[in-house]
């Protein structure tokens, strides 16, 4: 198994005890506060509100149907994402969810992040943790307005398989595959990398007649 530089893998220890459904915040020494909320859109609105509090680093939205372990992973990834962004001077709490969250108002977007997590049986698998952010925050992160996210969602199963191939060193021996292998010498296969190199990932994932990034 190959772990690219700077990448973090998540274990069962990251899926700590959580309540649900609702909204869980983390910050100030990993202090956690839970708010019960069963309506998905209301939960996202609540998450956006509590994310503005100064002590909050991460907020996880736990929808009905999600396991507590999935919620714990979402919160742990949000904490990790907050720390990565803080080092890059992108302040603000990160709002995550184990399932695609609704977007209750304009100028919001949702982004699937690629995460490698250890299962209960000790094997590693690739999954997605979703982030809700404003269009302005997306632009500060990626450097452009949100675009191609619908195609990214449609290509997600293929992208997760490609991430597994990168982790297992079984990328295709093609020109795009070799280009990706070169990129992975200093980066890891993240959603940000995909958004920064749409043409490369279109050639790896999307036939011409299908949705493209």
KOLTI-968818 format. One record per residue (C-alpha): residue number from 1; residue in three letters; x, y, z. Coordinates in steps of 0.1 Angstrom, whole numbers, plus 5000, padded with zeros to 4 digits. Layout:
# KOLTI-968818
+-----+-----+------+------+------+
|   n | res |    u |    v |    w |
+-----+-----+------+------+------+
| NUM | ALA |    X |    Y |    Z |
...
+-----+-----+------+------+------+
//
This chain:
# KOLTI-968818
+-----+-----+------+------+------+
|   n | res |    u |    v |    w |
+-----+-----+------+------+------+
|   1 | UNK | 5000 | 5000 | 5000 |
|   2 | UNK | 5013 | 5035 | 4991 |
|   3 | UNK | 5006 | 5066 | 5011 |
|   4 | UNK | 5015 | 5097 | 4992 |
|   5 | UNK | 5033 | 5126 | 5009 |
|   6 | UNK | 5011 | 5147 | 5031 |
|   7 | UNK | 4982 | 5123 | 5030 |
|   8 | UNK | 4964 | 5111 | 5062 |
|   9 | UNK | 4946 | 5078 | 5065 |
|  10 | UNK | 4917 | 5075 | 5090 |
|  11 | UNK | 4913 | 5045 | 5114 |
|  12 | UNK | 4884 | 5032 | 5134 |
|  13 | UNK | 4898 | 5052 | 5163 |
|  14 | UNK | 4887 | 5084 | 5144 |
|  15 | UNK | 4850 | 5073 | 5145 |
|  16 | UNK | 4845 | 5081 | 5182 |
|  17 | UNK | 4811 | 5080 | 5200 |
|  18 | UNK | 4787 | 5105 | 5185 |
|  19 | UNK | 4750 | 5112 | 5188 |
|  20 | UNK | 4727 | 5114 | 5158 |
|  21 | UNK | 4709 | 5126 | 5138 |
|  22 | UNK | 4718 | 5162 | 5141 |
|  23 | UNK | 4748 | 5185 | 5141 |
|  24 | UNK | 4781 | 5180 | 5160 |
|  25 | UNK | 4807 | 5207 | 5165 |
|  26 | UNK | 4843 | 5203 | 5174 |
|  27 | UNK | 4869 | 5228 | 5186 |
|  28 | UNK | 4888 | 5243 | 5215 |
|  29 | UNK | 4907 | 5211 | 5225 |
|  30 | UNK | 4883 | 5189 | 5206 |
|  31 | UNK | 4853 | 5200 | 5227 |
|  32 | UNK | 4822 | 5185 | 5212 |
|  33 | UNK | 4786 | 5199 | 5213 |
|  34 | UNK | 4757 | 5180 | 5197 |
|  35 | UNK | 4724 | 5196 | 5185 |
|  36 | UNK | 4695 | 5173 | 5176 |
|  37 | UNK | 4679 | 5180 | 5143 |
|  38 | UNK | 4661 | 5156 | 5120 |
|  39 | UNK | 4653 | 5179 | 5091 |
|  40 | UNK | 4682 | 5177 | 5066 |
|  41 | UNK | 4679 | 5213 | 5053 |
|  42 | UNK | 4675 | 5227 | 5088 |
|  43 | UNK | 4706 | 5207 | 5099 |
|  44 | UNK | 4727 | 5223 | 5072 |
|  45 | UNK | 4714 | 5258 | 5081 |
|  46 | UNK | 4722 | 5251 | 5117 |
|  47 | UNK | 4757 | 5239 | 5107 |
|  48 | UNK | 4764 | 5271 | 5088 |
|  49 | UNK | 4753 | 5291 | 5118 |
|  50 | UNK | 4774 | 5273 | 5144 |
|  51 | UNK | 4804 | 5272 | 5121 |
|  52 | UNK | 4807 | 5310 | 5125 |
|  53 | UNK | 4814 | 5307 | 5162 |
|  54 | UNK | 4850 | 5315 | 5171 |
|  55 | UNK | 4858 | 5283 | 5190 |
|  56 | UNK | 4845 | 5259 | 5163 |
|  57 | UNK | 4870 | 5242 | 5140 |
|  58 | UNK | 4847 | 5215 | 5124 |
|  59 | UNK | 4810 | 5208 | 5121 |
|  60 | UNK | 4796 | 5174 | 5111 |
|  61 | UNK | 4760 | 5170 | 5098 |
|  62 | UNK | 4747 | 5135 | 5107 |
|  63 | UNK | 4717 | 5127 | 5085 |
|  64 | UNK | 4692 | 5099 | 5092 |
|  65 | UNK | 4705 | 5066 | 5079 |
|  66 | UNK | 4742 | 5074 | 5086 |
|  67 | UNK | 4760 | 5053 | 5111 |
|  68 | UNK | 4777 | 5069 | 5141 |
|  69 | UNK | 4810 | 5056 | 5128 |
|  70 | UNK | 4803 | 5075 | 5095 |
|  71 | UNK | 4795 | 5106 | 5115 |
|  72 | UNK | 4827 | 5102 | 5135 |
|  73 | UNK | 4848 | 5099 | 5103 |
|  74 | UNK | 4831 | 5131 | 5089 |
|  75 | UNK | 4840 | 5150 | 5120 |
|  76 | UNK | 4875 | 5137 | 5122 |
|  77 | UNK | 4880 | 5146 | 5085 |
|  78 | UNK | 4866 | 5181 | 5091 |
|  79 | UNK | 4891 | 5186 | 5119 |
|  80 | UNK | 4919 | 5175 | 5096 |
|  81 | UNK | 4907 | 5197 | 5068 |
|  82 | UNK | 4905 | 5227 | 5091 |
|  83 | UNK | 4941 | 5222 | 5102 |
|  84 | UNK | 4953 | 5218 | 5066 |
|  85 | UNK | 4935 | 5250 | 5055 |
|  86 | UNK | 4946 | 5269 | 5086 |
|  87 | UNK | 4982 | 5262 | 5076 |
|  88 | UNK | 4974 | 5277 | 5042 |
|  89 | UNK | 4958 | 5308 | 5058 |
|  90 | UNK | 4922 | 5298 | 5049 |
|  91 | UNK | 4904 | 5304 | 5082 |
|  92 | UNK | 4870 | 5291 | 5092 |
|  93 | UNK | 4853 | 5259 | 5103 |
|  94 | UNK | 4848 | 5231 | 5079 |
|  95 | UNK | 4813 | 5216 | 5075 |
|  96 | UNK | 4812 | 5179 | 5065 |
|  97 | UNK | 4788 | 5151 | 5062 |
|  98 | UNK | 4790 | 5113 | 5054 |
|  99 | UNK | 4763 | 5117 | 5028 |
| 100 | UNK | 4756 | 5143 | 5001 |
| 101 | UNK | 4740 | 5171 | 5021 |
| 102 | UNK | 4712 | 5194 | 5007 |
| 103 | UNK | 4720 | 5230 | 4999 |
| 104 | UNK | 4693 | 5251 | 5015 |
| 105 | UNK | 4702 | 5284 | 4999 |
| 106 | UNK | 4719 | 5299 | 4968 |
| 107 | UNK | 4757 | 5304 | 4966 |
| 108 | UNK | 4764 | 5271 | 4985 |
| 109 | UNK | 4781 | 5241 | 4970 |
| 110 | UNK | 4790 | 5206 | 4981 |
| 111 | UNK | 4823 | 5189 | 4974 |
| 112 | UNK | 4831 | 5152 | 4978 |
| 113 | UNK | 4865 | 5146 | 4994 |
| 114 | UNK | 4884 | 5114 | 4988 |
| 115 | UNK | 4892 | 5096 | 5021 |
| 116 | UNK | 4910 | 5063 | 5028 |
| 117 | UNK | 4896 | 5047 | 5060 |
| 118 | UNK | 4903 | 5015 | 5079 |
| 119 | UNK | 4873 | 4991 | 5082 |
| 120 | UNK | 4863 | 4971 | 5112 |
| 121 | UNK | 4881 | 4941 | 5097 |
| 122 | UNK | 4914 | 4960 | 5094 |
| 123 | UNK | 4912 | 4964 | 5056 |
| 124 | UNK | 4915 | 4998 | 5039 |
| 125 | UNK | 4889 | 5012 | 5016 |
| 126 | UNK | 4883 | 5045 | 4998 |
| 127 | UNK | 4851 | 5065 | 5004 |
| 128 | UNK | 4838 | 5101 | 5002 |
| 129 | UNK | 4832 | 5127 | 5029 |
| 130 | UNK | 4812 | 5156 | 5017 |
| 131 | UNK | 4818 | 5193 | 5025 |
| 132 | UNK | 4794 | 5222 | 5024 |
| 133 | UNK | 4809 | 5255 | 5016 |
| 134 | UNK | 4800 | 5289 | 5002 |
| 135 | UNK | 4809 | 5298 | 4967 |
| 136 | UNK | 4833 | 5324 | 4981 |
| 137 | UNK | 4851 | 5299 | 5003 |
| 138 | UNK | 4854 | 5275 | 4973 |
| 139 | UNK | 4869 | 5303 | 4952 |
| 140 | UNK | 4894 | 5311 | 4980 |
| 141 | UNK | 4903 | 5273 | 4982 |
| 142 | UNK | 4905 | 5264 | 4945 |
| 143 | UNK | 4911 | 5298 | 4929 |
| 144 | UNK | 4880 | 5299 | 4907 |
| 145 | UNK | 4842 | 5298 | 4909 |
| 146 | UNK | 4825 | 5265 | 4916 |
| 147 | UNK | 4821 | 5246 | 4883 |
| 148 | UNK | 4821 | 5209 | 4873 |
| 149 | UNK | 4809 | 5197 | 4907 |
| 150 | UNK | 4779 | 5179 | 4892 |
| 151 | UNK | 4802 | 5160 | 4869 |
| 152 | UNK | 4825 | 5153 | 4898 |
| 153 | UNK | 4796 | 5137 | 4917 |
| 154 | UNK | 4788 | 5115 | 4887 |
| 155 | UNK | 4824 | 5104 | 4883 |
| 156 | UNK | 4829 | 5098 | 4920 |
| 157 | UNK | 4827 | 5059 | 4918 |
| 158 | UNK | 4854 | 5059 | 4891 |
| 159 | UNK | 4875 | 5084 | 4910 |
| 160 | UNK | 4874 | 5062 | 4941 |
| 161 | UNK | 4885 | 5032 | 4920 |
| 162 | UNK | 4913 | 5053 | 4906 |
| 163 | UNK | 4924 | 5064 | 4940 |
| 164 | UNK | 4926 | 5027 | 4950 |
| 165 | UNK | 4947 | 5020 | 4920 |
| 166 | UNK | 4971 | 5048 | 4930 |
| 167 | UNK | 4973 | 5035 | 4966 |
| 168 | UNK | 4980 | 4999 | 4953 |
| 169 | UNK | 5004 | 5012 | 4926 |
| 170 | UNK | 4983 | 4998 | 4897 |
| 171 | UNK | 4977 | 5029 | 4877 |
| 172 | UNK | 4973 | 5023 | 4840 |
| 173 | UNK | 5005 | 5024 | 4819 |
| 174 | UNK | 4991 | 5051 | 4796 |
| 175 | UNK | 5001 | 5086 | 4789 |
| 176 | UNK | 4975 | 5100 | 4814 |
| 177 | UNK | 4984 | 5073 | 4839 |
| 178 | UNK | 5020 | 5082 | 4837 |
| 179 | UNK | 5012 | 5119 | 4840 |
| 180 | UNK | 4992 | 5112 | 4872 |
| 181 | UNK | 5020 | 5090 | 4885 |
| 182 | UNK | 5044 | 5119 | 4881 |
| 183 | UNK | 5020 | 5143 | 4899 |
| 184 | UNK | 5017 | 5118 | 4928 |
| 185 | UNK | 5054 | 5120 | 4934 |
| 186 | UNK | 5047 | 5152 | 4954 |
| 187 | UNK | 5009 | 5153 | 4958 |
| 188 | UNK | 4982 | 5128 | 4968 |
| 189 | UNK | 4950 | 5120 | 4949 |
| 190 | UNK | 4926 | 5145 | 4964 |
| 191 | UNK | 4896 | 5164 | 4952 |
| 192 | UNK | 4917 | 5195 | 4950 |
| 193 | UNK | 4941 | 5178 | 4926 |
| 194 | UNK | 4912 | 5167 | 4905 |
| 195 | UNK | 4898 | 5202 | 4904 |
| 196 | UNK | 4932 | 5216 | 4895 |
| 197 | UNK | 4937 | 5192 | 4866 |
| 198 | UNK | 4903 | 5186 | 4850 |
| 199 | UNK | 4917 | 5177 | 4815 |
| 200 | UNK | 4939 | 5150 | 4830 |
| 201 | UNK | 4911 | 5134 | 4850 |
| 202 | UNK | 4886 | 5137 | 4822 |
| 203 | UNK | 4910 | 5116 | 4801 |
| 204 | UNK | 4914 | 5091 | 4829 |
| 205 | UNK | 4877 | 5088 | 4839 |
| 206 | UNK | 4852 | 5103 | 4814 |
| 207 | UNK | 4844 | 5090 | 4779 |
| 208 | UNK | 4837 | 5120 | 4756 |
| 209 | UNK | 4799 | 5115 | 4756 |
| 210 | UNK | 4796 | 5116 | 4794 |
| 211 | UNK | 4797 | 5143 | 4820 |
| 212 | UNK | 4831 | 5160 | 4822 |
| 213 | UNK | 4848 | 5182 | 4848 |
+-----+-----+------+------+------+
//
